[in-house]
């Protein structure tokens, strides 16, 4: 019984340490796209609290697509609302397959994951809540084959 109790405390301790490491300014969230497709007006919305304007961050967009996706690229609109309510809008292209049609990214089988660096050593100009909205910008009303979209913000090394 004492051995099981020690193992339980060890596992609990490791879990707490790993969890506290993830709280060190790292944001990583994804939203699953409806199985019916990504409609042109549907937004993936993320809120990020920034407390440190001196820290440099690396900003990634995460895309998960199936091999049934019809295109080799993906255009998105990235709308950013700053803590002072100013808004910016960027149009960004991501390449998901090479010129010969081979899928980029990681994954086995029919699902590929791409973590695409958007900005390295970026600093947030203001403290507060930043809102990021991602919208598909392809020339179709409903986009099939994209299963998840997300953002990841990590402290730069």
C-alpha positions as CSV (number, residue, x, y, z in Angstrom):
1,X,0.0,0.0,0.0
2,X,2.8,2.4,0.9
3,X,4.5,1.8,-2.5
4,X,1.2,2.7,-4.4
5,X,0.9,5.8,-2.2
6,X,4.4,6.9,-3.1
7,X,3.8,6.3,-6.9
8,X,0.6,8.4,-6.6
9,X,2.5,11.3,-5.1
10,X,5.2,11.0,-7.7
11,X,2.7,11.1,-10.6
12,X,0.9,14.0,-9.0
13,X,4.1,15.9,-8.5
14,X,5.2,15.4,-12.1
15,X,1.8,16.5,-13.3
16,X,1.9,19.7,-11.3
17,X,5.4,20.5,-12.6
18,X,4.4,19.9,-16.2
19,X,1.2,21.9,-15.8
20,X,3.1,24.9,-14.3
21,X,5.5,24.9,-17.2
22,X,2.5,25.3,-19.6
23,X,1.4,28.3,-17.7
24,X,4.6,30.2,-18.4
25,X,3.2,32.6,-21.1
26,X,2.3,29.9,-23.6
27,X,-1.0,30.0,-25.5
28,X,-2.0,27.0,-27.7
29,X,-5.6,26.6,-28.7
30,X,-7.4,25.1,-31.7
31,X,-11.0,25.1,-32.9
32,X,-12.5,22.2,-34.7
33,X,-14.2,23.1,-38.0
34,X,-17.7,21.8,-38.6
35,X,-17.8,18.5,-40.5
36,X,-20.0,20.2,-43.1
37,X,-17.1,22.5,-44.0
38,X,-15.7,25.9,-43.1
39,X,-18.2,28.5,-44.3
40,X,-16.8,31.8,-45.4
41,X,-18.4,33.8,-42.6
42,X,-17.5,31.4,-39.8
43,X,-14.7,32.7,-37.5
44,X,-12.3,30.9,-35.3
45,X,-12.0,33.2,-32.3
46,X,-9.2,33.3,-29.7
47,X,-8.5,35.6,-26.8
48,X,-5.0,36.0,-25.4
49,X,-4.1,37.9,-22.2
50,X,-0.8,39.6,-22.5
51,X,0.9,41.0,-19.3
52,X,4.5,41.4,-20.5
53,X,5.2,43.9,-23.4
54,X,9.0,43.3,-23.1
55,X,8.9,39.6,-23.7
56,X,9.4,38.5,-27.3
57,X,7.1,35.8,-28.7
58,X,6.9,33.4,-31.6
59,X,3.4,33.4,-33.2
60,X,2.2,30.3,-35.1
61,X,-0.9,29.4,-37.0
62,X,-1.8,25.7,-36.7
63,X,-3.8,24.1,-39.5
64,X,-5.0,20.5,-39.6
65,X,-6.2,19.3,-43.0
66,X,-7.2,16.0,-44.5
67,X,-5.8,14.6,-47.7
68,X,-9.2,15.2,-49.3
69,X,-8.5,19.0,-49.2
70,X,-8.7,20.1,-52.9
71,X,-6.0,22.8,-52.8
72,X,-2.3,23.1,-52.2
73,X,-2.7,26.3,-50.3
74,X,-5.0,28.1,-47.9
75,X,-5.7,31.8,-47.7
76,X,-7.0,33.2,-44.4
77,X,-8.0,36.6,-43.0
78,X,-6.4,37.3,-39.6
79,X,-8.3,40.0,-37.7
80,X,-6.7,41.3,-34.6
81,X,-8.4,43.5,-32.0
82,X,-5.9,45.2,-29.7
83,X,-6.6,46.0,-26.0
84,X,-7.3,49.7,-27.1
85,X,-9.9,48.4,-29.6
86,X,-7.8,49.2,-32.7
87,X,-8.2,46.5,-35.3
88,X,-5.9,45.1,-38.0
89,X,-6.7,42.7,-40.8
90,X,-4.1,40.6,-42.7
91,X,-4.5,38.3,-45.6
92,X,-2.1,35.3,-45.3
93,X,-1.4,32.4,-47.6
94,X,-0.2,29.1,-46.3
95,X,1.3,26.4,-48.5
96,X,0.0,23.0,-47.5
97,X,1.4,20.9,-50.4
98,X,4.5,21.1,-52.5
99,X,4.5,21.7,-56.3
100,X,4.2,18.0,-56.9
101,X,1.2,17.6,-54.6
102,X,3.0,16.0,-51.7
103,X,1.4,17.2,-48.4
104,X,3.6,19.2,-46.0
105,X,3.3,19.0,-42.3
106,X,3.3,16.1,-39.9
107,X,1.0,13.2,-39.6
108,X,0.2,9.7,-40.7
109,X,-2.5,8.7,-43.0
110,X,-5.2,11.1,-44.1
111,X,-4.6,13.9,-41.6
112,X,-1.8,16.4,-41.8
113,X,-0.8,19.0,-39.2
114,X,1.0,22.2,-40.0
115,X,2.4,24.6,-37.4
116,X,3.4,27.7,-39.5
117,X,5.5,30.4,-38.0
118,X,3.8,33.7,-38.7
119,X,6.1,36.0,-36.7
120,X,9.4,35.4,-34.8
121,X,10.5,37.6,-31.9
122,X,7.2,39.6,-31.9
123,X,6.4,41.9,-29.1
124,X,2.9,42.9,-28.1
125,X,2.7,46.7,-27.8
126,X,0.0,46.8,-25.1
127,X,-0.9,44.9,-22.0
128,X,-4.4,43.4,-22.0
129,X,-6.6,41.1,-24.0
130,X,-5.9,40.5,-27.7
131,X,-8.6,39.0,-29.8
132,X,-7.7,37.0,-32.9
133,X,-10.3,35.9,-35.4
134,X,-9.4,33.6,-38.3
135,X,-11.6,33.4,-41.3
136,X,-11.1,31.3,-44.5
137,X,-10.4,33.5,-47.5
138,X,-10.6,31.0,-50.3
139,X,-12.9,31.7,-53.3
140,X,-15.5,29.2,-52.2
141,X,-18.4,29.7,-49.8
142,X,-17.8,26.4,-48.0
143,X,-14.3,25.0,-47.7
144,X,-14.0,21.2,-47.2
145,X,-10.9,19.4,-45.9
146,X,-9.8,21.7,-43.1
147,X,-10.6,20.1,-39.8
148,X,-8.9,22.4,-37.2
149,X,-7.4,25.9,-37.0
150,X,-5.6,27.4,-34.1
151,X,-2.9,29.7,-32.8
152,X,0.1,29.1,-30.7
153,X,2.1,31.8,-29.0
154,X,5.3,30.9,-27.2
155,X,8.1,32.9,-25.6
156,X,11.0,33.3,-28.0
157,X,14.3,31.7,-27.0
